Amino acid sequence: MHKILDRCVGDITSLCREKAYS
Protein backbone atom coordinates (compact mmCIF):
# COMPACT_ATOMS: atom_id res chain seq x y z
CA MET A 1 0.00 0.00 0.00
CA HIS A 2 3.06 2.23 0.26
CA LYS A 3 3.21 2.53 -3.53
CA ILE A 4 -0.36 3.85 -3.74
CA LEU A 5 0.35 6.57 -1.17
CA ASP A 6 3.64 7.49 -2.86
CA ARG A 7 1.97 7.73 -6.25
CA CYS A 8 -0.97 9.75 -4.90
CA VAL A 9 1.38 12.11 -3.06
CA GLY A 10 1.97 13.80 -6.42
CA ASP A 11 -1.78 14.30 -6.97
CA ILE A 12 -4.20 14.72 -4.07
CA THR A 13 -2.74 13.30 -0.89
CA SER A 14 -5.97 14.10 0.94
CA LEU A 15 -8.16 12.11 -1.44
CA CYS A 16 -5.62 9.34 -2.08
CA ARG A 17 -4.95 8.96 1.65
CA GLU A 18 -8.59 8.26 2.38
CA LYS A 19 -8.86 5.76 -0.49
CA ALA A 20 -5.65 3.96 0.48
CA TYR A 21 -6.71 3.78 4.13
CA SER A 22 -10.20 2.60 3.21
C-alpha positions as CSV (number, residue, x, y, z in Angstrom):
1,M,0.0,0.0,0.0
2,H,3.1,2.2,0.3
3,K,3.2,2.5,-3.5
4,I,-0.4,3.9,-3.7
5,L,0.4,6.6,-1.2
6,D,3.6,7.5,-2.9
7,R,2.0,7.7,-6.3
8,C,-1.0,9.8,-4.9
9,V,1.4,12.1,-3.1
10,G,2.0,13.8,-6.4
11,D,-1.8,14.3,-7.0
12,I,-4.2,14.7,-4.1
13,T,-2.7,13.3,-0.9
14,S,-6.0,14.1,0.9
15,L,-8.2,12.1,-1.4
16,C,-5.6,9.3,-2.1
17,R,-4.9,9.0,1.7
18,E,-8.6,8.3,2.4
19,K,-8.9,5.8,-0.5
20,A,-5.7,4.0,0.5
21,Y,-6.7,3.8,4.1
22,S,-10.2,2.6,3.2
